[in-house]
Amino acid sequence: MFSKLWLFCFLALLTTTTHVNAKSIAELQAIQKLPNNKLKLRAFEQIDPTSLTDQIAACEYYVSYSKALSNEGRSDEAKQRLLNEINSPSFDYNHRWTARLYKDLADIQYHNYDYEDARETIKKAIYHYKKSGNIEFLTHGIVRQASIELRTSHYLKGINIVKTYQKEYQSWLTEKDLSSLFYFYGRAYDHLGEFQTALEFKIKAFEIDKKLNAADKRMANSLFGIADSYNKIGEHQLSYNKFLEALALDRKSDNKQDIGHSLAKLSFQSYKLKHFDLGIEHAEEAISVFRYIKHQRNTAWSKHNLALNYAGKGEIQKAIILEEENYSFLDKTKKDYQLKTSVWNHLAELNLAIDNPKKALSYAKKAFEFGDVDTLKDRRQASLRIMHRAYSIMKDFENAYLVQNKLLELQSISHKENYANRLAFLQNTIEAKEKEQKLAEKEQENLLISNALAHQQNQQMVFIILFIVFVSFTMIIYIKIRQNRVLEQQQRLHLNKLLEQRNQLFSQIAHDLSNPVTIASLHIEAMQHRIIECKPENLTKISEKLTDLNHLVKDLAGLAKLETANFTLSTQQTDLNKFVSDIHDELATQTTEQKLTIGANKFNETFAHIDPFRVKQLIANLYSNAKKYTHKDGEIDVHFAACEHYFKIIVQDSAPSVPKEHLGQIFDHLFRVPNMSNTETPGHGIGLSIVKQIVDLHQGEINASESELGGLKIEVDLPLK
């Protein structure tokens, strides 16, 4: 559901923006999941190549974009785009990505019959794949190189390329690599006429792909090859069924070119099975697909298959119209021997069927004389048979005799070449087997020597391992004992330090509690013994000492509460403008003998996630501390600010200041700087400890430094969120 929603959003983005902001490999791969090639091409056209983040994304962009162009029939544009990136790269590509650019360029050249260019390009791809050390991609490169040799009738050369590679890299090849090699062998044996052997190799490749849960496109290619082999051994119904399975997978991956090829093959198999109406249906859909991607050559092939099925039904004129349309198109193109000879020979047969031997003869002659004499020998023989029939119908027996002799000559040459190819193949196979046997014998000899050495080494290794285990075990025990001793010593030192701190704390608390109690007690005794009179002013002094004692107890209780493990703040979203305004009102109404200044910067952020009660307590303690330790004619400045991440509180005062050596201690429990009070009642060293605890609970920061006013400056930063 999520992926479908994402895809819907992506499609909406395509229709509303001029550029897709795809920069990374993940975003580019997401484009590949779009439902059809048109949308993919549209997405790639809207990408700004300069926004790509790295060489991997750039390579993916140029390769995928070129494939989309090729699938739409814009192969020249696809080749040029890859050539431009290879010659003037956007990034300093490493060997792996350089190889991929060359490999995909070779693929496009191969599928568009530029075999010489493809042969040179794939060599460069293989060079870079070997440098990169990626065996899977190197295998693809080798198979493409050998496939080019198959297409140019150098069958044994192609087989030898793959066999040499397989032997050299045998120990590194995975099942996926072997699948690619087996599929190639299947195609190669097809060309050698060993159709049953070819089928066996292709089925092996398919079984591996099925086991590895290969991608739909790869599975479709394997099924396509198996179907082609069934066709070659005359099993047309099995061939039709496999092409149908391949088509179903092609439709899932929505590769228009592959869909069209499968439909064209289904049309031809329907013709072989004499299911002409079904063949017409498949051919018409194939034509529609190839016209959609503007692939004229494959459109012509599909029209040729359509003509075959019309001819099979006996609708000769429809077949002639289709093939004459093909003739007009092909007459303007170069090369493409297979399609041209197929169309011209079929036109010749159709004209024989309507009793037009002269026209049939001209088409057959054109097919016979076209192309390389070393290739398409079966097509040339078909042309000679048609010419012989035409001359016979025209009663030109002299030329019919000459053509018959030429046909026999070609058949003899073909049989000899097939025999020579088969013999050469068998000789290569025998030589390979002999080499493999010698290699196996040598490996067996080496294995015996290795086993003897390994046995001796194993005995030595067992002794060494036992010794290492003993030493290691001894060292571990020693280290463990030593660590335990160090840990016990550290724990004792820490415990002693805690006891010392506790004793100091209790001593300080006892002193601070006893002082006001003693003074109040003396005053009361003096009044009891009538040493001093029981006047209001004397009672006021006693009350002040008791109030001071009460404050001390409350501060100690508050600090203890803040330091408990389960204490939590009551944080909430707080409007800083209102909060600062309330603080201003509270401080301004308090009486003070110092000059008080309260200010605030304009807040960039107006809300903070804080505990307002505790922050007010923090500010009150800082202000109280400043009043207590500032001369009567001094200054106190309270300032607020809010930046991007923090709510800042600054409280500073005038002389006296705190000596630098004590700045790091003023937040400790019960710490007081000597001779710092301007009042008759000095502080107890608890207020700033409470401040520090509140700041820590907010995960903020607090710092003390010398003030520009001559006294102490304390800065507090509380996080906004």
N, C-alpha and C positions, 0 to 999 in steps of 0.2 A: 504493500500500500504506500509506504514511504517513497519507494523508488518511482512509483507511478506518479505521485504528487510532484516529486523533484523533476521528472521528465516533463510534466505539464507546465511547470514554472519555467523550465528551460526553453520550451517551445514558445511560450508567451514572450520571453525575453527576446527571442529571435525576431519576432514580429514587431517589436517596439523599439529596438535599438539599432544603431548603425554599426556598432562594433561589439563583439563578444569579448569580454575581458578574461579570456582563457590564457593563463600564463604557465601553469604547472602541468606535469605529466598526467595527474589525476583528472584535471579539467579537460584535457585533450582526449583522454580515454573515455570520458563521459560522452563526448560528442560521437564517438564510435558506436555508442548504444542507441543513438537516434534511430527511429523506425525505418527510414529509407535513405537511399543514397543522395537524393535531392536535398534533404534537410542537412545531411552531413556536409555536402558541398557548400551549401549556403552558410552553414556555421563556420567552415574553414575560410571562406571568402571574406568573412567579417572580422577575422582575427588580425590584429596588428602584430606582425612578426617581431617588431622591436620590443614588444612587451614580454616575450618569452624569457623565463627566468634562468634557464641553464641549457647545456648542450643536449641533455636527454629530451627535454620538452621541445627544443628546436628540431631535433631529428624526427621525433614523433610527428610534429606538425608537418614537415616537408614530405615525409613518407606517406602519411595518411591522406594529406591533401592531394598528392600526386595519384594515389590509388583511386581516390574519389573522382578525380578528373578522368583517369583512364576508364573507369567504369561508366562514365558518361559519354565515352567515345572521343574525348579530347586528349588523345594519347600524345600528340606532338607537344601540346602545352604542358602535359605531365612530365615528359622527358626534359623539356627545357627548364622547367622549374627545379628539377633535381640537379641538372647540369650546372645551373647558376649557383646553387647552394654548395656544390662540390668545388667549383672553381673559385667562388668568393664566399667562403663559409662565414656564417654569423657568429660562430663560436670556434674556439680552438678544440675541435672534436678529437677525442681519443680514438684508438684503433677500432674499438667495437662499433662506435657510432659512425665513423667514416665508412667502415665495411658495410653497414646497413644501408647507407645512402647509395653506395655502388651496387649492392645486391638488388635493391628495389628498382634501380634504374635498369639493370640487366633484365629483371623480370618483365618490365614494360616493353623493353626492346624485343625480348624473346616472344612475347605474346603478339607483337606487331610485326613479326617476321624479319626483324633487323638482326639476323643471326651473326653477321661479322662483328657488328658493334657490340652485340651482347657477349660474344666470345671474349673480346678485349676487356669489357667492363667487368665481367665476372672474375677474371684473373686478378684484377685490382682488389675486388671484394675479398677473395680468398687470401690474398697477401695480408690484408689488414685483420681478417679473422684469425689467421695463424699467429699474428703478433698479439692479439687480444687474449688468446688462450681459451676462447669460448668454443667448445667442441660442438654443441648443439647447432649454433649458427654456422660454424665451419662445415658441418654436414650438409646443411641446406645449400651452401655455396657450391660444394663439390657436386651435389646432385644436379643443380642447375647447370653447371659446366658440362657434365656428362649428357644432360638432356639436350643441350645445344648440338652435341655431336650426333645424337639420335636423329634430330630433326634434319640434319644435313647428310644423313645416310652413312655416317661413320660409326656404325653400330659397335664394332669390336673396340674401337678407340674409346667410346663412351663407357663400355663395360670395364675396360682395363683401368680407366681413371678411378672408377668406384672401387674395384677390387684392390688396387694399390692402396687407396686411402683406408679401406676397411682393414687390410692387413697391418698397415703402419699404426693405426690408432685403435686396434681391437680392444685393448684393455681399458680405454677411456669411453668407449661407446655405450650409451644407455639404450634401454628398450625403445625409447622414442626415436633415437638416432637409427637403430636397426630397422624400425618401421619405414623410415624414409628410404633407406637403402634397399629394402625388400621391394618396395613399391617401384623403385627405379628398375630393379632387375626384372620385374614383371613387364614393364614397358619395353625393356631391351629385348627380352625373349619374344615378345610380340613381333618386333621387327625382324627377328631371325626365323620367324615361322614356327617357333616352339610355343604354340598357344596354350597347351595344357600346362606346361611348366610355368609359363607367364601367369596363368590363373592361380596356380598354387602359391607363387610368391605374393601376389596381390592379396590373396585371402590371409596369408600369414601377417602381412602388414595391417590388414583390417582388424584381425583378432587382437593384435597388440594395441592398436588405437582404441578399440572397444574396452580392453582391460584398463587402459590408462585414462578412460573417460575423456578422450580427446575432444577438441572443439568441433562444433557442428560442421564448419567449413572443411576441416581435415577429414572428418568421417565421410562427408559428401564426396570429396575427391577420391577417397579409397573405393567407395561404392561405384563411382563413375568408371574407375579403372577396371573393376571386376566385371561390370556390365559390358564394357568394351571387349574384354576377353571372351565372355560368353557369346558375344556377337561373332567373334572371329572363329569360334569352334562350331558355329551354326545353331547354338542354343538361344534362339531369338526370344522365346517367351521368358526364359530366365533373365536374358539381357534386358528386356522391357521392364521386368519387375524391379531389377536393381537400379535402373535409371529412374524409375518412379520413386524408389526410396531416396535416391540422391536428390531428386527434385524437392521432396518434402523437407529435407535438411537445408537445401538452398533457399527455400522460401523462408525458413526460420531466420537465417542470417541475412536475408534480403540483399544478396549480391546479384544484381540484375544480370550481369554477364554470365554468371554460373547458372542462373535460372534459365536464361535463353539457351545455353549450350545443352542443358538437360532436356529441355523441351524439343530442341532440334534432333537430339539423339532418339527421343521417344517417337518422334515423327518418322524417323528412318526405320526404327524397329517395327513400328506399326505397318509400314510399307512392306517389310520383309514378311510379316505375319499375315499380309493381305487384309489388314483391318484399315482400309483406306480412309473411311470417314473419320476414324479416331486419329489417323495420321494427319489428316487435313486440319482437324481441331488443334492438335499439338503444334503443327507448323504455323498456323495463323497466330496462335498465342506467342510463339517464339518470335515471329515477325514483329508483333506489337511491342514485345519487350525490347528487341534490338533497335527498333525505331525510336522508342522512348529514350534510350541512352545514345541514340544517333550513331550506332555502329553499322555502317553501310555494308561492310564485308560480311558480317554475320547475318545481316538481313538477307543478303544475297544467298548465303548457304541455306537459310530457312526457306526462302522462296524456291530454291532448287529441290529441297525435300517436299515442299508443297506440290511442285510440278510432278515429282515422282509419283505421289499418291493420286493426283488427278489422272496421270497417265495410266496408273494401275486400275482406276475406275473406268477407263476408256474415254475420259474427257480430254482428248488429245489437244484440241484447240486451246483450252484453258492452260494446259501444260506448256504449249508453244509460246503463248503470250507471256507467261511468267519467265520462261527461259530467255526469250528475246529481250525482255526488260533487263535481265541479268547480263545478257550479252552487251547491251548498250552501256551499262555501268562498267563492266569489266574491261571493255575495249579502251577505257580511259585510264586504267590502272596499270601498274607495273608488277611484275612477278606474280605471286599468288597462283603457282602452277596447279595445285590440286583443285582449287575451285574452278579455275578457267577450263582445265581439261575435262572436269566432270560436267560442266554446263555445256561445253561444245560437243562432247560425245553424246550427251543426252539429246541435244538439239538434232544431232545427226540421226539418232535412233528414231526420234519423233517424226522427222521428215521422211525416213524410210517407211514409217507406219502410214503416212498419208500419200505414199507413192510419189515422193519427190526425191529421187536418188541423186540428182545433180547437186541440190542444196545440201543433202546429207553428206555427199562426198566433200564439199567445200568445208563444212564444219569439222569433219573427221580429219581432213588434211591439216587444218589449222591446229587442231588438238595434238596431232602427231608431231608437227614441226615445232611446237612451242616448248620452251623450257630446256633444261639441261638433259642431254642424252643419257647421263649417268644416273638420273633419278626418275621416278614415276614410270618405271618400265612396264608395270601392269597397265597403266593408263595408255601408254603407247601401243601396247598389244591390243587393247580394246579398240583403239582408233583404227588399227590395221584390219581388224575383223569387220568393222563397219565399212571401211573402204572396200574390202573384198566383196561384201554383200552388195554394195552400191554398184561396183563394176560388173558384178554378175548380173544384176537386174538390168543394167544398161547393155548387157551382152558384150562388154569390152573385156574379153577373156584374156587378152594379152596382158593388160594391166592387172587384171585379177590374179593372173599367174605370178606376176612380179611381186604383187603385194603379199601373196601367199608365201612366196619364198622369203620375203623380208620378215614375215611373221614367224616362220619357222626358224630363221636365223636369230631373231630376238629371243624366241623361246629357248633355243639352244644355249645362247649366252646367259640367259637368266638362270637356267638349270645349272650351268657350270659355276656361275657366281654363287648361287645358293649352296652348291656343293662345296665350293672353296671356302665360303664363309663358315659353313657348318664344320668343315674339316679344321679350319683355323681355330674355331671356337673349341672344338674337341681337343686339339693339340695344346691350346692354352690351358684348358682344364686339366689335361694329363700332366703338363709341366707344373701347374700349380699344386696338384696333388702330390707329385714327387717332391717338390720343395717343402710342402707341408709335412710329408712323412720324414724327410731328412731333419727338418726343424724339430719335429716331435721326438725323434731319436736323440738329437742333441740335447733337447730339453730334459729328456729322461735321464741321460747321463749326468747332466748338470744337477738334476734333482737328487740323484744318489749321493753325489759329492756334497751337495748342500745339506742333505739330511745327516750325513756323518759329521760335518762341521757343526751343524745345529745341535746335535746331541752333545757334543763336547762343550759347546758354548752354553748349553742349558745347564750342565752340571756346574760349570763355573758361575753362571748367573745365580743358581740356587744358593750357593755358598755366599756370594756377594750380597744377595737379597736378605738372607738370614742374618748376616753380620750387620747390614744397614738397619734391619728391623730391631735388632738387639740394642744397637747404639741409639737409635731414635727413641726407643721405649725408655732407655735409661735417661736420655736428655729430657724427655717429656716429664718424667717423674721429678727430676731435679728442678726443672723450670717451674713445675706446679708447686713444689714445696717452697721454692724461693718466692714465688708470687704470693702464696698464702702468708708467708712471713711479712712481706712488704705490706700486704693488705691489712694484716693485723696491726702492724706498726702505725700505718696511716689512720686506721680506725681509732687507735688509742690516742694519737695526737689530736685527731678531730674531736674526740670525746672530751679530752682534757681542755681543749680550747673552748668547747661549748660550756663546760662546767665553769671555767674561768669567766666567760662572758656572762653566764647566769649569775655568778656571785657578784660581779661588778654591777650588773643590772639591779639585783636585789639590794645591794649596798646603796646605789644611787637612789632607788625608789624609797628605801627606808629613810635616807637623809632628807629627800624632798618631802616626805610625809611628816617626818618628825619636826621639821623646822617650824611650819605654821602651828602645829599642835603645841610645841614647847612654848612659843610666844604667847599663844592664846591662854595656855595654862598658867603662865607666869602672871599675866594680867589679871586673871580671875583670882589667883592666890593673893596677889597684892591688894585687890579690892576686898577680899575676905578678911585679911589682916589689917585693913584700913590704912595700908601704906599709901595707896592712891584712892581717890574718891571714885564712887560709882557714877561717873558722869556719862552723858551720851557720847562724847567724843572717844572716851576709853572703850565703851561698848562697841562703837563703830570700828575701832581698830581690831577688836576680837572678831567681829563679824567679817571684816575684810580677810583676816587670816583663814577663817573657816571657809569662806567663799573660794579663796585661792586653793584650799585643800580639796574642796568639792570639784573645782575645775580640773585639778590634777587627776583625781580619780576617774572623772568622766572621760578625760583624754586617754588615760591608760585603757579604759574599757573600750573606747572607740577604736583605738589602735589594735587591740587584741581581736576585736570583731573583724576588722578589715583583713587581718592576717590569718584568719581561720581558712582551712582548705575548702570548705563548702560555701564560702561567701560568694555571692554573685551580684553584679551590678544590676540595677533596674534601668536599663538603657531604653531610649526611645528617640524617635525623630524629633529634634528640637529646633525651633525657629531661632536662629542665632541673633537676629535683630531684636526680637522680643526679650530673649535671654539677657543680652548685654544691656538692654534698656532697664530691666529689672535690677541687675547688679548695680547699675549707675544710681538708680533711685535709692537702693539700700545703703550704698557707701556714702552717698551725698548727705544722707540724713544723720550719719554718725558724727559725733563731736570729735574733733581732733585738734591738736595744737600744731600740727604740721600743715604745710600747704599741699592739698590733694589735687591732682590732675587726672581726669579719666578721659581716655580717647579711644577711637576705633577707626581703622581703615575701612574703605568701602569693600564689602564682602563680595568676593567672586562666587563663593558658594554660600547659600543662605540657610542650609540645614545641615545638622550634624547628628550622628547616632551616638548619644552620650547619656550618662546618668545625671540629669540636671541637679538633683539634690547634692550628690557627692562633688560635682564640679563647683557648686556654690560654696560648699564646705572648704574645698581646696582654695578658692579665691579669698574666702574669709580668713583662713589661716595665714595665707601669704600677706594679706593686708594687716592682720593683727601683728604678725612678726615684724613687718616694716614699721608700724607705729611704735612698737615696744623698743626697737633698737635704733630709732632715729631721733636726733636732737629735736627739741621743741620748736626751734625756728627752721627746721629742715623741710625737705620736699619729699613727697611720695607720688610716683607716677604709675598709674595702672592703664595698660594699653591692650586692645584686642585686635586681631586680624584673622582672616580666613583665606587661605590660598587654595590651590587645586586639591590638596590631599589632607591638610591639617587645619585645626582650629588653634590659633596661637594666643597664649596669655602671657603678658610680660608685666612683672611687678618689679620696680626698682626704686631705690631711695637714696638720700644723701648721706653724708658721713654720720657715724663712723662706718668704715668698711670692715669686711672679714679678711684677715690675713690670708694670703694665697695658700699657705700650708694647711689651713683649716677648711678650704672650700670643698674638698672632697669628703669631709666628715659631717657637714651640717645636716645631712639627711639621716644620720644614724640616731638610734633610740637614745634619748636623754642626753644628747651631746649639746653642750653650751660653750660658746666662745667666751673666755673670761673678759670681764670689764666692758661688756657690750651694751648693758641696759641703761636707758636714760630714765628708768622708773625705779620706784622704791621696791617693786615686786618683780624680780627677774623671772624669765621664762623657765620652763622645765625641760626643754629639749624634746618635746613630743609633737608640737604643731607641724614642723617640717617633715617629720617621719610619716605623719598621716598624709600629708601632701604627696610624698613620694609613693606611698602605698596606693593612693587613688590613681595616680598617673600610671603606675604599673598595671593596675586592674584594667585600665583603658587601653593598655598596650601602646602607651605614648612615650614621650621622652621629656626629661627635665634636666636643665643645666644651670649651674650657678657660676657667676663671674663678677668682676668688678663693674660697678655702674658708672655711666658717664657723669652721674650726679655726685659721685664720690663715695657712694655706699655699696650696697649689695644689689645685684641684678639677677633675677630668677626668670628663666624662660621655660614655658611649658608648651609642648606640641601634642595635641590630642587628635587621633585620626578621625576624619569625617565619617568614615564607613566602617 
